[in-house]
Amino acid sequence: METKKPDRTSFDQPVNHSQILPYGRQSLDEDDCEAVIRVLNGDWLTQGPMVEAFEQALAESCGAKHAVAVSSGTAALHLACLAAGVGPGDVGITSPITFVASANCVAYCGATPGFVDIDPHTACLDPALLETACSLHAPKVVIPVDFAGQPANLPAIQNVAQRHGAIIIEDAAHSLGALYEHEGHWYQAGSCAHTDLAIFSFHPVKHITTGEGGAILTNSPELHAKLLRLRSHGITREPGLLTRNDGPWYYEQQELGYHYRITDIQCALGISQLRKLGRFVERRRALVNRYREQLTELANDLTLLLEQPGKRSSYHLLIAQIQGGAARRRQVFDFLAARNIRCQIHYIPVHLQPWYQQHVGTRDGNFPRAEAFYDGCLSLPLFPAMTDHDVDRVTHALKAALAYSG
Ligand SMILES: Cc1ncc(COP(=O)(O)O)c(C=O)c1O
């Protein structure tokens, strides 16, 4: 007997309170699975045609000239720093409200990670504070993070960074499909219109997934060529670059690179997922609207981190700031968890991590806005396959949690 598969595009399913509602998850359909199976049945599992096809589709989708797909967003950040020439003695500045990878990439290169506090309205790096930090530290790179899906103020950051000779790497792990406006024009996250390089992550909770995976985008042919070499051991086969040529098998390792390649299996999934990006982003935005409508009555207890004018967020995350401090946020978190609603906290400020305190010398209190943000933040469930009823389930539980903890 044929069993009917659940219709994953229907947003009107009944509520099941015993079901675990995660804060994020992938959305895969039959055609994603078929795309992967076609590669498994073919000749190339890795280093085949899917990688370049995915890179082209990604570059086109973001309006950048080049994309280099790699094994993770972290690998993308590491290679972007290496391509930017980050090395021992350099400083690389990012925001403390991010995943540790945005700062670790600087340390991987033997350089010193530094931080600039956030703009509390966006939780992105504050360009006004960047000016002072650049005067003090002359950073080699600045790594703004498009936090929660809203692009950082990239034109203002470019203005500061260029005057101080710093290269900009946009950490766009949260913002695939997002837009920002500058002087009457709209630009895509990852287009590198106001940055030198941009990176994405394709971890399952992100907008599209390849299982694990990432990419670096740039408009510079030189950076592109360097990234391709660094992705694969620093090896080149380009006849014009070889110091000698022993035959058709010959290659040279001319710099120290890494094995950060992605597979054709992953890229086939990436191509299939990228076709749905527009639909995924629209669904995320519709869910955010539903949350917003239902939570306005709680304005004294909770503020949502929403897009600012001149930004079109792709809402990787929907973050609520719970008024009343860390203890109340903890009560709300636990109340929801007991009802199988699994929220998350984004992020523990990076400068509070023990490794940073021991090796970089950061201290509690260094970035007070980031620490205040951390005390109240709560990431609510948000992913394209969520139903409208799932949102209602979260908002009802939130209202009860706030009443109980108030
Ligand atoms: C802002 C940010 N940058 C970088 C990364 C690293 O990406 P990946 O997990 O693909 O290595 C993440 C992952 O969560 C992230 O959130």
The ligand as an SDF file (V2000), in Angstrom:
LIG
                    3D

 16 16  0  0  0  0  0  0  0  0999 V2000
   28.6990   33.9100   11.9470 C   0  0  0  0  0  0  0  0  0  0  0  0
   29.3210   32.5800   11.6350 C   0  0  0  0  0  0  0  0  0  0  0  0
   30.5200   32.5540   11.0250 N   0  0  0  0  0  0  0  0  0  0  0  0
   31.1090   31.4010   10.7180 C   0  0  0  0  0  0  0  0  0  0  0  0
   30.5410   30.1780   11.0070 C   0  0  0  0  0  0  0  0  0  0  0  0
   31.2670   28.9070   10.6960 C   0  0  0  0  0  0  0  0  0  0  0  0
   30.5930   28.1260    9.7700 O   0  0  0  0  0  0  0  0  0  0  0  0
   30.7660   26.5230    9.7270 P   0  0  0  0  0  0  0  0  0  0  0  0
   30.0060   25.9460   10.8630 O   0  0  0  0  0  0  0  0  0  0  0  0
   30.2110   26.1450    8.3870 O   0  0  0  0  0  0  0  0  0  0  0  0
   32.2290   26.2270    9.8270 O   0  0  0  0  0  0  0  0  0  0  0  0
   29.2960   30.1630   11.6280 C   0  0  0  0  0  0  0  0  0  0  0  0
   28.6500   28.8640   11.9410 C   0  0  0  0  0  0  0  0  0  0  0  0
   27.7160   28.7400   12.6570 O   0  0  0  0  0  0  0  0  0  0  0  0
   28.6600   31.3920   11.9580 C   0  0  0  0  0  0  0  0  0  0  0  0
   27.4720   31.4200   12.5710 O   0  0  0  0  0  0  0  0  0  0  0  0
  1  2  1  0
  2  3  1  0
  2 15  2  0
  3  4  2  0
  4  5  1  0
  5  6  1  0
  5 12  2  0
  6  7  1  0
  7  8  1  0
  8  9  2  0
  8 10  1  0
  8 11  1  0
 12 13  1  0
 12 15  1  0
 13 14  2  0
 15 16  1  0
M  END
$$$$
